[in-house]
Amino acid sequence: MITPDKMTNRITLHGLGFIQVQLEADQRLHVWHPELPRRRCFEHSAIHNHRFSFISQVLVGSQRNIEYGDVWKDDGEFVLYLHEGARTANGGRPWVPNGRTDMVALYDDVIPAGRAYRQEAYKYHRTEPQGNGKVATLIRKTFEGVNGSHSTCRFGVEPDTDFDRFQWSEQRLWEVVQHVLLGAQL
């Protein structure tokens, strides 16, 4: 079932294990915490790209960013899923199979608080919170493409196409944000 785009919500979960807060001026606050839910297939589907370029400033903790090159092949290790179209009732976009690929790690960096990194549109990457798993980043979009983004999922693993971005209350999400940013108790 397709519903209108609900991402006008100021704060939601993301299937990659973080909270997303919509801010003004093409900015978003992303907050990771080890207790946040992630999509069921996360360990097999963390590599993805974006239809926009962005600069990500690490505010709290440290973030590992791994960039990948894709090698399209009929028997690739990963299935590519295109995300385009209206959002579903749970806040995600459809997962449409769009080919197979192998992923080759090209660049691996750990970015500490106070530093930033740049991610180009349509370039594959994955991020991993380091240390205690509590990380906050401020991203600012610098370019927006027109084609949809892709997620990958290891061949033979069913992607979690129904991750519910609204499964936690806004109050609970704000408490996690406060905990990570200010060290407050949950």
Buried (B, 14 or more C-beta within 10 A) or exposed (E): EEEEEBBEBEBBBBBBBBBBBBEEEBBBBBBBBEEBBBBBBBEBBBBBBBBBBBBBBBBBBBBBBBBBEBEEEEEBBBBBBBBBEEBBEBBBBBBBEBBBBBBEEEEEEBBEBEEBBEBBBBBBBBBBBBEEBBBBBBBBBBEEEEEBBBBBBBEEBEBBBEBBBBEBEEEBBBBBBBBBBEEEEE
